[in-house]
Amino acid sequence: MKKENNYAGGLSNYIVSKEKKEVIFYLHNPYPDCLEIPDIVKQRFPRDYKSIVVNSLDEFKKYGGKV
């Protein structure tokens, strides 16, 4: 997995897994920022990528994320 350092529409804590075609976002308080995620993923990633939102730092770290 590769952590993207780009600032995606105000959401800076995310990981891109090219192997699984997933974008994992860490949001401590998911609402209302989570509403932006589908548009961000559509704009920045191929159509077959899906998004995952986690609000647990431990879970985010399981994906290899660093905050």
Secondary structure, 3 states (H helix, E strand, C coil): CEECCCCECCECCEEEECCCCEEEEECCCCCCHHHHHHHHHHHHCCCCCEEEEECCHHHHHHCCCCC
